[in-house]
Amino acid sequence: MLLQLYLARYFDVRLIKEKKRGRLKGTLYSSHNQEAILVGSLFGLKSTDWISPIHRDMPAFFLKDARKGWRNPDRIGMTIQEVCAQVWGKAGSPGRARDNWSHIGSKKNRIIHSTSMLAGTIPAAAGVVLADRLNGGDALCVTYNGEGSTAQGVFHEAINFASVHKLPVITIIENNEWAYGTPNELGYSLDDFARRADGYGIPGLIADGQNVLDVYDKVMQCVEHARAGNGPSIVECKSFRAYGHGDHDDDRAAKYRPTEEVEAGRSRDPIAIMKRIMVERGALSPEDATKFMAENKGAAETDNSDFPPEVVAYLTEGVEFAVASPVPPAEEGGMWVFAE
Amino acid sequence: MATIQESPNSASAPSPAPVRGKINYLTALKEAIDEEMGLNPDLLCMGEDIGLLGGAFGVTDGMAAKYGTHRVYDMPISEAAIVGVACGACLNGKSVMVEMQFIDFISCGFDQIVNMTATYHYRTAGEVSIPMVIRGPAGGYGGGALYHSQMNEAWFAHSPGLKVVCPSTPSDAKGLLKSALRDKNPVLFYEIKELYRRKDIEEFVPVGENSLVPLGKARIAQEGTDLTIVTYGQNVYHCLEAAKILQNEGFSAEVIDIRSLVPLDEETILTSLAKTNRLLCVNEAPMTCGFAGEILARMAEKAFHLLDAPPGRITRLDTPVPWVKPLELFVLPSVAKIAEAALRTVRF
């Protein structure tokens, strides 16, 4: 888990550095400080389960089924090469760079293809597991959503439907306090988004989104609930968006958000919290805990020595593949409108 | 709690009756769904009130009992979720027929149709195709007022990745729906509710494979030599009536029912124009950015040299569809309006 947290963080850091170096263009949507939500929720899933990540969940594409080993060819998840090729807009992307950033998916790897429409894939998640059940499977689907997504009508429509048919859809609400430039108090009149579950008669759990073990524990409760045939649930993971909505927004975010709030939010770094717990439980020696100090730092303040070498090596393979991969031929822009 | 009794021989293919009478448009639709449900065990139906009730108009009457509630779903009043759930089921190997209770309500599911479903094949570079049909009762002339009279097909013809179909006869209703249910792409299927039970259009309709009508092939509803009238849906009948008026004036009109907007059979229209050299397009949707305008534009590009008169169009006024009769007929295309425009065109 700790290694996966490092990998998710390094993905973020590395892309920012690649962009600064001029090797990468486009907007980056950081998952910095929210990595525990992804790692903790993915860790206990079966290979055959589906996931539906959105823009702030980029590491989920290559962390899916990563417990088997990142490089394990039997893993049902995307490779780092595929994900990096997508970020770079290259032909090696699973979607051949037709839509940007996180707007990829994979039927084979059981990842629902995301769009820009928030909460827009929750109905599809319900449909996917409904079809799976009809086919005799027991797959569940974990969908990732910001708390901002909960204001969408389709969020309600889809979870309502899933609750009627007891479909195994676990809705993660990554409550990072900010929906782009709007703080939660301007968007919602309730403090705990988990309470949305009450409206559907389903469980709504609250997890400390900075504590990967707590996220794991709460999600696994929902997984067991779903596997027992009891249907959907919601897990609200309390977190904080460390930087801007996207990197284009970093400078403005530093102005529209109070400094004290940002500092407090960033202070609970999920890597540091995991290390502390491991040291307390004797799973990590205090010396080893200080070996790779990626926590509590912005991208510019880190270098490769702050991350375990296997993390740096794995990501470097992805980046080099992406850089070397060709841009798709222009005429592909006119292809695949209709299936033949 | 209400339950649906499943019939003992559920999920067996329908047995064709050896001798049959003429059937109406609604029965034709029902037969198409029944036959395809029997043939394709992966085909599901989802919509509001389609199971227990059998649909607001009865198009899915008996389907839940015959094929089971695991294949025919009574959905909550959530058009976006209906389309989205169907999309997810298609992503995972199913085909889904979605019923919109009235096509007017489709706007509630708009995003799921145009952004999620229509683009799926494109944005996955062909990895995923979504074999979904979204069908529902459409059209005016029945006093249905603003929210039960719409023809909003242009929204979807304007959204790449969707096929758009609109049958005007029982044979086409059945044959096109069967083809749509076998298509790998999402298809918007506009049923004309005023034709559902219309007596004078009942006809003999084949059973099984013989009833298939391909998408993208227009039908010449009436042959003629002096003017080509291009239309679809209920307006086909208004145009045929107008053609009779022209006949009395000594002109012969060819009436083309395009049957599908996307794909559009331009060839049939061009062939007709080469013969008649005059064009009038008719649709009951509003004028601005309506499909009649699209046909005019394409023909102006491709067949300008063939035209002996300015091409014209008759559409609804750019208004909603009002409720009470005189108001409704004032805004919609009528036989008189079509005949007048047609005569202007042939006399130019």
Chai-1 contact restraints between the chains, C-beta under 6 A:
chainA,res_idxA,chainB,res_idxB,connection_type,confidence,min_distance_angstrom,max_distance_angstrom,comment,restraint_id
A,G95,B,R123,contact,1.0,0.0,6.0,A-B,restraint_1
A,G95,B,T124,contact,1.0,0.0,6.0,A-B,restraint_2
A,G95,B,A125,contact,1.0,0.0,6.0,A-B,restraint_3
A,R96,B,A125,contact,1.0,0.0,6.0,A-B,restraint_4
A,R98,B,R123,contact,1.0,0.0,6.0,A-B,restraint_5
A,R98,B,A125,contact,1.0,0.0,6.0,A-B,restraint_6
A,D99,B,R123,contact,1.0,0.0,6.0,A-B,restraint_7
A,K107,B,V128,contact,1.0,0.0,6.0,A-B,restraint_8
A,H113,B,T124,contact,1.0,0.0,6.0,A-B,restraint_9
A,T115,B,N115,contact,1.0,0.0,6.0,A-B,restraint_10
A,M117,B,D111,contact,1.0,0.0,6.0,A-B,restraint_11
A,M117,B,N115,contact,1.0,0.0,6.0,A-B,restraint_12
A,G120,B,M116,contact,1.0,0.0,6.0,A-B,restraint_13
A,P123,B,A81,contact,1.0,0.0,6.0,A-B,restraint_14
A,P123,B,G84,contact,1.0,0.0,6.0,A-B,restraint_15
A,P123,B,V85,contact,1.0,0.0,6.0,A-B,restraint_16
A,A124,B,G84,contact,1.0,0.0,6.0,A-B,restraint_17
A,A124,B,C87,contact,1.0,0.0,6.0,A-B,restraint_18
A,A124,B,G88,contact,1.0,0.0,6.0,A-B,restraint_19
A,A126,B,V85,contact,1.0,0.0,6.0,A-B,restraint_20
A,G127,B,V85,contact,1.0,0.0,6.0,A-B,restraint_21
A,G127,B,G88,contact,1.0,0.0,6.0,A-B,restraint_22
A,G127,B,A89,contact,1.0,0.0,6.0,A-B,restraint_23
A,V128,B,G88,contact,1.0,0.0,6.0,A-B,restraint_24
A,V128,B,L91,contact,1.0,0.0,6.0,A-B,restraint_25
A,V128,B,N92,contact,1.0,0.0,6.0,A-B,restraint_26
A,L130,B,A89,contact,1.0,0.0,6.0,A-B,restraint_27
A,A131,B,A89,contact,1.0,0.0,6.0,A-B,restraint_28
A,A131,B,N92,contact,1.0,0.0,6.0,A-B,restraint_29
A,A131,B,G93,contact,1.0,0.0,6.0,A-B,restraint_30
A,A131,B,K94,contact,1.0,0.0,6.0,A-B,restraint_31
A,D132,B,N92,contact,1.0,0.0,6.0,A-B,restraint_32
A,V154,B,A80,contact,1.0,0.0,6.0,A-B,restraint_33
A,E157,B,S78,contact,1.0,0.0,6.0,A-B,restraint_34
A,E157,B,A80,contact,1.0,0.0,6.0,A-B,restraint_35
A,E157,B,A81,contact,1.0,0.0,6.0,A-B,restraint_36
A,A158,B,A81,contact,1.0,0.0,6.0,A-B,restraint_37
A,N160,B,P76,contact,1.0,0.0,6.0,A-B,restraint_38
A,F161,B,P76,contact,1.0,0.0,6.0,A-B,restraint_39
A,F161,B,A81,contact,1.0,0.0,6.0,A-B,restraint_40
A,W336,B,H121,contact,1.0,0.0,6.0,A-B,restraint_41
A,W336,B,Y122,contact,1.0,0.0,6.0,A-B,restraint_42
A,W336,B,A125,contact,1.0,0.0,6.0,A-B,restraint_43
A,W336,B,G126,contact,1.0,0.0,6.0,A-B,restraint_44
A,V337,B,Y122,contact,1.0,0.0,6.0,A-B,restraint_45
A,V337,B,P160,contact,1.0,0.0,6.0,A-B,restraint_46
A,V337,B,G161,contact,1.0,0.0,6.0,A-B,restraint_47
A,F338,B,N185,contact,1.0,0.0,6.0,A-B,restraint_48
A,A339,B,H121,contact,1.0,0.0,6.0,A-B,restraint_49
A,A339,B,S129,contact,1.0,0.0,6.0,A-B,restraint_50
A,A339,B,K184,contact,1.0,0.0,6.0,A-B,restraint_51
A,A339,B,N185,contact,1.0,0.0,6.0,A-B,restraint_52
